[in-house]
Amino acid sequence: MGKFFLFAAALESELYGLVFLAILASAIGFYYYLRVIVFMYMGKFHEETGTLITIPLSLRIVIAIMVLGTLYLGLLPGTFLHLASEAVSF
């Protein structure tokens, strides 16, 4: 969503070349991310060579904290936006 607003602002400022390059870079990035996702879910898996991966408890805790932080910042960004606006006016 942030890229959309950035592209819209650049279009209003008539920076068409920059918007074109940004959309091209986004499309290239999307292609590479999509390749990884397709390989993860649609790639062939050989049971003979597959190994079971165990995730340690400490890593699970860190992942849970990061997921909760990402959800909090995505759903309730008001606190940090307010801090950022105060920092800009400082």
N, C-alpha and C positions, 0 to 999 in steps of 0.2 A: 504494500500500500504506500510505503514511503517513497518508492521509486516513482510511482504514478504521480504523486504530488510534486516531486522534484522535476519530472519531465514536463508536467503541466506548467510549472513556474518558468522553466526554461523556454517553453513554447511561447508563453506570454511575453517574455523578454526578447523574442525573435532570435533565439540562439539555435537555429535549425541544424547546423552542422554538429553542434555538441549533442543535441537530442538524438540525431542519427547515430553518432558514435556510441552513445550510451545505450541505445536500444540494441545496436549490434553487439556490444559487449555483454549485455544481459542475455541476448539470445545464445551467444556462445557459452556463457556460464550455465544457462538452462540446459543446453545440450549435454555438457559434461556431467552435470548433476543427474540428469535423466538417465544417462548411460549407467551410472553407478546403481541407481534404483532398479533399472531393468535387469542388470546383472545380479543384484541381490535377490530379487524375487522371481525372476524367470530364467536364471542361469541353471545349468545342469549341476546337480549335486551327486557326487559319487560317495556312497555310503562306506566303501572300502577305505577311502582316504580321509573321510570326515573325522574330526576329533571333537570331543565334548569340551567346551570351554567353560571353566568355572570362574565366576567373578567374585573376588574377595569382598567381604562385608564392608571394608573401608571404602572400596570403590563404589559399591552400591549406595552407600550413604552420600558420597560426593555427587553421584549422578542424581540422586533424589533431591538434594539441595539445589543443584543446577536446574532441574526440571521445575521445581517449585518457584525458584527465582524467575525463570523465564515466563512462567504462567502469570506470576504476580505482576511483572513489568508489562506483560502484554495485555492483561485485563484491567489492571488498576495503575496506570502510569502517572496519575495525578501528583503523587508525592514527589516523584523525581522530576517531573516537569516543573513543578513549583520551585524546587531547589535549583534547577537549571536556570529558570527565569530570574531568580534572585541573584545567582552568580553572574549572570550577564549584566545586570544593572549595578553590580558592585563595582 
